[in-house]
Amino acid sequence: MNLISRKEAKEQGYNRYYTGKPCKYGHVSERDVFTASCMECRRGWEQTYRDTNKDTETYKIRNKENAKRYYRNNKEEQLANRREYYIANRNRIEAYRRQYYIDNRDKCIDAINKRYAAKMQRMPIWADRLEIAKIYRECRRITKETGVVHHVDHYYPLQGETVCGLHVHFNLQIITKEENLQKLNKHPDDFYGKQISREDCSTSDAQGSETNQASKAEEGLCISGFES
Ligand SMILES: [Zn+2]
């Protein structure tokens, strides 16, 4: 580590400085430019805070929110890391998945059936089956051409927690298998961040009026529990 005084670090716009001198607890560590606190000490405080609060509801909620925000702000990097991890451990991960399926066959089959039923229930009679088929065909073509497995994803998930999407062509998108496995049943706003272009179909309130629900159906989703 290069020696740099607090003043110099501040002038150069760094957040950390390093004098090589120990803190009063004997850590020879970087320090924070703004508070002058020792980073080794800080790690200790943070660890103590985590250990004493990790079982409280407030901590859990805040931690989850922070993780979500971090994911959103670093999405590209996170996806790249996961991709790298997957490639490096592909055999192990696939073997684990196969074994999981064998050990939990009933659970897996149940999930597949549930999903199929949800899809069928979420396909209104006016759905354009030809358009839907076209998207699945396009997905297979992209997979074949790029060699990267792509999935057809329901932008608004069929079995979301707060909203349920419809199985209609304008609620379908082609994304990589990897992105799809991370997205799962997450609300698109939670996964992608608020999308301005899809502002019209924002659905955070589950108390929409009937006309609201009708217009949402046009966008490819309806509210959970709304019997169509
Ligand atoms: Zn220290």
Boltz pocket constraint, residues with backbone or C-beta under 6 A from the ligand:
constraints:
  - pocket:
      binder: B
      contacts: [[A, 23], [A, 24], [A, 25], [A, 26], [A, 27], [A, 29], [A, 38], [A, 39], [A, 40], [A, 41], [A, 42]]
      max_distance: 6.0
